[in-house]
Amino acid sequence: MQKIEEITPAISSAVLELVRQERMKSVSVREWKFRLMGYGYRVMDTDHGEVIANLRQQEICAIPADLLH
């Protein structure tokens, strides 16, 4: 996996696609969050909503509401 230095729209959309695919494979939100950690991502709760971040807490993109249920 390559190290992300700058978040670009292309990176955000690629990560969001991975997040969507992993959510479809998961039975629960808890399992989904665990699976994301295996890829080096996490769900982070911020003052502007839940976002996908890397494990260094660098925000990548917002989480669409339909993925949280």
OpenMM code with the backbone's topology and positions (N, CA, C; nanometers):
from openmm import Vec3, app, unit

residues = "MET GLN LYS ILE GLU GLU ILE THR PRO ALA ILE SER SER ALA VAL LEU GLU LEU VAL ARG GLN GLU ARG MET LYS SER VAL SER VAL ARG GLU TRP LYS PHE ARG LEU MET GLY TYR GLY TYR ARG VAL MET ASP THR ASP HIS GLY GLU VAL ILE ALA ASN LEU ARG GLN GLN GLU ILE CYS ALA ILE PRO ALA ASP LEU LEU HIS".split()
positions = [
    Vec3(0.0851, -0.1172, 0.0000),
    Vec3(0.0000, 0.0000, 0.0000),
    Vec3(0.0894, 0.1231, 0.0000),
    Vec3(0.0538, 0.2207, -0.0806),
    Vec3(0.1351, 0.3402, -0.0871),
    Vec3(0.0936, 0.4400, 0.0197),
    Vec3(0.1887, 0.5192, 0.0607),
    Vec3(0.1652, 0.6220, 0.1620),
    Vec3(0.0972, 0.7422, 0.0964),
    Vec3(-0.0116, 0.7895, 0.1534),
    Vec3(-0.0849, 0.9034, 0.0988),
    Vec3(-0.0288, 1.0314, 0.1601),
    Vec3(0.0250, 1.1176, 0.0754),
    Vec3(0.0791, 1.2450, 0.1228),
    Vec3(-0.0250, 1.3565, 0.1109),
    Vec3(-0.0983, 1.3576, 0.0000),
    Vec3(-0.1984, 1.4607, -0.0243),
    Vec3(-0.3272, 1.3937, -0.0701),
    Vec3(-0.4373, 1.4325, -0.0116),
    Vec3(-0.5670, 1.3748, -0.0470),
    Vec3(-0.6204, 1.4469, -0.1704),
    Vec3(-0.6397, 1.3712, -0.2777),
    Vec3(-0.6930, 1.4266, -0.4012),
    Vec3(-0.8327, 1.3690, -0.4239),
    Vec3(-0.9112, 1.4298, -0.5117),
    Vec3(-1.0433, 1.3731, -0.5414),
    Vec3(-1.0361, 1.2291, -0.5929),
    Vec3(-0.9333, 1.1966, -0.6686),
    Vec3(-0.9198, 1.0600, -0.7202),
    Vec3(-0.8963, 0.9613, -0.6066),
    Vec3(-0.8142, 0.9992, -0.5104),
    Vec3(-0.7884, 0.9130, -0.3953),
    Vec3(-0.9153, 0.8985, -0.3129),
    Vec3(-0.9855, 1.0093, -0.2898),
    Vec3(-1.1094, 1.0053, -0.2122),
    Vec3(-1.2120, 0.9128, -0.2765),
    Vec3(-1.2274, 0.9205, -0.4083),
    Vec3(-1.3270, 0.8357, -0.4740),
    Vec3(-1.2842, 0.6894, -0.4719),
    Vec3(-1.1547, 0.6606, -0.4848),
    Vec3(-1.1073, 0.5223, -0.4790),
    Vec3(-1.1284, 0.4635, -0.3392),
    Vec3(-1.0998, 0.5432, -0.2373),
    Vec3(-1.1193, 0.4966, -0.0996),
    Vec3(-1.2679, 0.4769, -0.0725),
    Vec3(-1.3497, 0.5684, -0.1191),
    Vec3(-1.4935, 0.5571, -0.0979),
    Vec3(-1.5491, 0.4323, -0.1667),
    Vec3(-1.4977, 0.3969, -0.2826),
    Vec3(-1.5408, 0.2745, -0.3508),
    Vec3(-1.5021, 0.1508, -0.2697),
    Vec3(-1.3815, 0.1497, -0.2154),
    Vec3(-1.3391, 0.0392, -0.1293),
    Vec3(-1.4288, 0.0302, -0.0059),
    Vec3(-1.4601, 0.1445, 0.0525),
    Vec3(-1.5465, 0.1501, 0.1715),
    Vec3(-1.6841, 0.0928, 0.1392),
    Vec3(-1.7390, 0.1293, 0.0254),
    Vec3(-1.8702, 0.0772, -0.0161),
    Vec3(-1.8661, -0.0747, -0.0364),
    Vec3(-1.7621, -0.1234, -0.1037),
    Vec3(-1.7507, -0.2670, -0.1272),
    Vec3(-1.7399, -0.3442, 0.0039),
    Vec3(-1.6610, -0.2937, 0.0969),
    Vec3(-1.6448, -0.3613, 0.2246),
    Vec3(-1.7724, -0.3555, 0.3076),
    Vec3(-1.8493, -0.2490, 0.2947),
    Vec3(-1.9755, -0.2401, 0.3693),
    Vec3(-2.0752, -0.3426, 0.3178),
    Vec3(-2.0759, -0.3646, 0.1855),
    Vec3(-2.1674, -0.4634, 0.1280),
    Vec3(-2.1316, -0.6051, 0.1733),
    Vec3(-2.0048, -0.6314, 0.2003),
    Vec3(-1.9602, -0.7629, 0.2448),
    Vec3(-1.9817, -0.7860, 0.3941),
    Vec3(-2.0058, -0.6791, 0.4690),
    Vec3(-2.0123, -0.6870, 0.6153),
    Vec3(-2.1550, -0.7064, 0.6640),
    Vec3(-2.1690, -0.7830, 0.7699),
    Vec3(-2.2995, -0.8081, 0.8299),
    Vec3(-2.3409, -0.6924, 0.9207),
    Vec3(-2.2433, -0.6266, 0.9830),
    Vec3(-2.2742, -0.5189, 1.0768),
    Vec3(-2.1766, -0.4028, 1.0574),
    Vec3(-2.2118, -0.2895, 1.1146),
    Vec3(-2.1235, -0.1733, 1.1097),
    Vec3(-1.9938, -0.2033, 1.1842),
    Vec3(-2.0024, -0.2768, 1.2924),
    Vec3(-1.8832, -0.3125, 1.3697),
    Vec3(-1.7856, -0.3953, 1.2854),
    Vec3(-1.8382, -0.4948, 1.2139),
    Vec3(-1.7532, -0.5776, 1.1281),
    Vec3(-1.6912, -0.4926, 1.0175),
    Vec3(-1.7698, -0.4025, 0.9605),
    Vec3(-1.7231, -0.3142, 0.8544),
    Vec3(-1.6061, -0.2288, 0.9019),
    Vec3(-1.6192, -0.1712, 1.0200),
    Vec3(-1.5111, -0.0891, 1.0750),
    Vec3(-1.3859, -0.1727, 1.0972),
    Vec3(-1.4031, -0.2955, 1.1431),
    Vec3(-1.2905, -0.3851, 1.1647),
    Vec3(-1.2222, -0.4183, 1.0319),
    Vec3(-1.3028, -0.4453, 0.9293),
    Vec3(-1.2479, -0.4765, 0.7971),
    Vec3(-1.1701, -0.3576, 0.7407),
    Vec3(-1.2191, -0.2359, 0.7606),
    Vec3(-1.1495, -0.1171, 0.7121),
    Vec3(-1.0128, -0.1024, 0.7769),
    Vec3(-1.0034, -0.1372, 0.9041),
    Vec3(-0.8749, -0.1273, 0.9733),
    Vec3(-0.7711, -0.2184, 0.9095),
    Vec3(-0.8140, -0.3297, 0.8534),
    Vec3(-0.7239, -0.4189, 0.7830),
    Vec3(-0.6620, -0.3553, 0.6590),
    Vec3(-0.7308, -0.2570, 0.6029),
    Vec3(-0.6792, -0.1833, 0.4875),
    Vec3(-0.6046, -0.0562, 0.5280),
    Vec3(-0.6009, -0.0270, 0.6561),
    Vec3(-0.5317, 0.0924, 0.7030),
    Vec3(-0.6209, 0.2146, 0.7145),
    Vec3(-0.7521, 0.1927, 0.7196),
    Vec3(-0.8474, 0.3031, 0.7317),
    Vec3(-0.9312, 0.2851, 0.8567),
    Vec3(-0.9932, 0.3918, 0.9007),
    Vec3(-1.0824, 0.3851, 1.0154),
    Vec3(-1.1934, 0.4882, 1.0008),
    Vec3(-1.3003, 0.4662, 1.0732),
    Vec3(-1.4098, 0.5623, 1.0792),
    Vec3(-1.3798, 0.6535, 1.1970),
    Vec3(-1.3769, 0.7820, 1.1717),
    Vec3(-1.3435, 0.8785, 1.2751),
    Vec3(-1.4605, 0.9750, 1.2923),
    Vec3(-1.5029, 0.9943, 1.4154),
    Vec3(-1.6119, 1.0876, 1.4458),
    Vec3(-1.5515, 1.2247, 1.4695),
    Vec3(-1.5934, 1.3223, 1.3895),
    Vec3(-1.5414, 1.4580, 1.4009),
    Vec3(-1.6558, 1.5537, 1.4315),
    Vec3(-1.6226, 1.6796, 1.4516),
    Vec3(-1.7265, 1.7797, 1.4770),
    Vec3(-1.8114, 1.8067, 1.3529),
    Vec3(-1.7662, 1.7656, 1.2355),
    Vec3(-1.8437, 1.7831, 1.1122),
    Vec3(-1.8952, 1.6503, 1.0573),
    Vec3(-1.9059, 1.5494, 1.1432),
    Vec3(-1.9629, 1.4209, 1.1042),
    Vec3(-1.8585, 1.3107, 1.0994),
    Vec3(-1.9031, 1.1910, 1.0633),
    Vec3(-1.8122, 1.0774, 1.0549),
    Vec3(-1.7411, 1.0777, 0.9199),
    Vec3(-1.6123, 1.0515, 0.9249),
    Vec3(-1.5302, 1.0527, 0.8049),
    Vec3(-1.4436, 0.9276, 0.8018),
    Vec3(-1.3931, 0.8968, 0.6830),
    Vec3(-1.2932, 0.7915, 0.6685),
    Vec3(-1.1582, 0.8595, 0.6844),
    Vec3(-1.0723, 0.7988, 0.7633),
    Vec3(-0.9379, 0.8521, 0.7855),
    Vec3(-0.8391, 0.7367, 0.7782),
    Vec3(-0.7139, 0.7715, 0.7542),
    Vec3(-0.6130, 0.6669, 0.7624),
    Vec3(-0.5777, 0.6493, 0.9099),
    Vec3(-0.4956, 0.5532, 0.9400),
    Vec3(-0.4670, 0.5239, 1.0801),
    Vec3(-0.3852, 0.6337, 1.1470),
    Vec3(-0.3287, 0.7237, 1.0679),
    Vec3(-0.2598, 0.8409, 1.1249),
    Vec3(-0.3574, 0.9558, 1.1489),
    Vec3(-0.4846, 0.9305, 1.1323),
    Vec3(-0.5947, 1.0244, 1.1540),
    Vec3(-0.5976, 1.1379, 1.0530),
    Vec3(-0.5485, 1.1119, 0.9331),
    Vec3(-0.5580, 1.2068, 0.8236),
    Vec3(-0.6912, 1.1826, 0.7538),
    Vec3(-0.7814, 1.2808, 0.7574),
    Vec3(-0.9133, 1.2640, 0.6972),
    Vec3(-0.9027, 1.2469, 0.5461),
    Vec3(-0.9823, 1.1556, 0.4926),
    Vec3(-0.9815, 1.1280, 0.3492),
    Vec3(-1.1124, 1.1710, 0.2846),
    Vec3(-1.2267, 1.1307, 0.3413),
    Vec3(-1.3552, 1.1685, 0.2845),
    Vec3(-1.4662, 1.1472, 0.3859),
    Vec3(-1.5772, 1.2142, 0.3633),
    Vec3(-1.6958, 1.1965, 0.4480),
    Vec3(-1.7612, 1.0636, 0.4157),
    Vec3(-1.8323, 1.0079, 0.5113),
    Vec3(-1.9027, 0.8813, 0.4925),
    Vec3(-2.0471, 0.9110, 0.4543),
    Vec3(-2.0935, 0.8580, 0.3418),
    Vec3(-2.2351, 0.8754, 0.3065),
    Vec3(-2.3242, 0.8092, 0.4121),
    Vec3(-2.4344, 0.8704, 0.4431),
    Vec3(-2.5238, 0.8235, 0.5489),
    Vec3(-2.5732, 0.6826, 0.5254),
    Vec3(-2.5929, 0.6420, 0.4004),
    Vec3(-2.6466, 0.5082, 0.3733),
    Vec3(-2.5491, 0.3967, 0.4125),
    Vec3(-2.4236, 0.4260, 0.4330),
    Vec3(-2.3267, 0.3234, 0.4723),
    Vec3(-2.3227, 0.2999, 0.6221),
    Vec3(-2.3817, 0.3865, 0.6989),
    Vec3(-2.3737, 0.3764, 0.8446),
    Vec3(-2.4823, 0.2915, 0.9063),
    Vec3(-2.5691, 0.2341, 0.8263),
    Vec3(-2.6797, 0.1538, 0.8820),
    Vec3(-2.6756, 0.0132, 0.8325),
] * unit.nanometer
topology = app.Topology()
chain = topology.addChain("A")
for resn in residues:
    res = topology.addResidue(resn, chain)
    for name in ("N", "CA", "C"):
        topology.addAtom(name, app.Element.getBySymbol(name[0]), res)
